[in-house]
């Protein structure tokens, strides 16, 4: 049998309890751990996940202590209204794309991504996302970014996107 070179062994453990398939009615909890996932020639391991849904209110946390993809994600969503509401915070201590076999050059990232959208529909987007305290390493060069912000505002007459950063500002209507 020929093994796929992109995706290999997956080993995980967890507990899942719940009922329903409609996101607005779903009641479920998943507490688990990816013990091993072989992907693109890299072995991911020890990724903890805790995901819950309570009649449209959803929460998720993911923790990866792997030195090549060390991160913590906390996210929530509310699916009860017409448009979903989403909030997230992703703290990336380090992600090394070369060691993960995603790039040939030495590229790594460290920083924080956060967002809060009162309406997370792409056609009616309202909220903001921020990338802060970023450090990007590309081979022997290092690039520090203070803040990149995306502000979205939509109403019945128009949609706006505003991008603000140290190096680029844009306003789309």
ChimeraX attribute file (.defattr): number of C-alpha atoms within 10 A of each C-alpha:
attribute: neighborCount
match mode: 1-to-1
recipient: residues
	/A:1	3
	/A:2	4
	/A:3	8
	/A:4	10
	/A:5	10
	/A:6	10
	/A:7	13
	/A:8	15
	/A:9	11
	/A:10	14
	/A:11	11
	/A:12	14
	/A:13	12
	/A:14	12
	/A:15	10
	/A:16	14
	/A:17	10
	/A:18	13
	/A:19	12
	/A:20	11
	/A:21	10
	/A:22	10
	/A:23	16
	/A:24	17
	/A:25	16
	/A:26	18
	/A:27	19
	/A:28	17
	/A:29	19
	/A:30	16
	/A:31	16
	/A:32	18
	/A:33	20
	/A:34	17
	/A:35	15
	/A:36	17
	/A:37	19
	/A:38	16
	/A:39	18
	/A:40	14
	/A:41	15
	/A:42	16
	/A:43	15
	/A:44	19
	/A:45	19
	/A:46	16
	/A:47	21
	/A:48	19
	/A:49	17
	/A:50	18
	/A:51	18
	/A:52	20
	/A:53	23
	/A:54	16
	/A:55	17
	/A:56	18
	/A:57	19
	/A:58	21
	/A:59	19
	/A:60	18
	/A:61	18
	/A:62	17
	/A:63	19
	/A:64	21
	/A:65	16
	/A:66	15
	/A:67	12
	/A:68	18
	/A:69	23
	/A:70	17
	/A:71	21
	/A:72	18
	/A:73	18
	/A:74	17
	/A:75	18
	/A:76	19
	/A:77	20
	/A:78	22
	/A:79	19
	/A:80	14
	/A:81	10
	/A:82	8
	/A:83	16
	/A:84	17
	/A:85	21
	/A:86	20
	/A:87	19
	/A:88	19
	/A:89	19
	/A:90	19
	/A:91	18
	/A:92	18
	/A:93	17
	/A:94	19
	/A:95	20
	/A:96	19
	/A:97	17
	/A:98	15
	/A:99	18
	/A:100	17
	/A:101	13
	/A:102	14
	/A:103	12
	/A:104	10
	/A:105	12
	/A:106	14
	/A:107	19
	/A:108	20
	/A:109	20
	/A:110	21
	/A:111	21
	/A:112	20
	/A:113	20
	/A:114	18
	/A:115	18
	/A:116	20
	/A:117	21
	/A:118	18
	/A:119	21
	/A:120	20
	/A:121	14
	/A:122	11
	/A:123	10
	/A:124	17
	/A:125	22
	/A:126	21
	/A:127	19
	/A:128	19
	/A:129	19
	/A:130	19
	/A:131	19
	/A:132	18
	/A:133	14
	/A:134	18
	/A:135	17
	/A:136	17
	/A:137	16
	/A:138	13
	/A:139	11
	/A:140	7
	/A:141	9
	/A:142	12
	/A:143	10
	/A:144	14
	/A:145	15
	/A:146	12
	/A:147	17
	/A:148	19
	/A:149	19
	/A:150	18
	/A:151	19
	/A:152	23
	/A:153	18
	/A:154	17
	/A:155	10
	/A:156	6
	/A:157	5
	/A:158	10
	/A:159	16
	/A:160	15
	/A:161	18
	/A:162	15
	/A:163	17
	/A:164	16
	/A:165	15
	/A:166	10
	/A:167	8
	/A:168	8
	/A:169	12
	/A:170	10
	/A:171	12
	/A:172	9
	/A:173	10
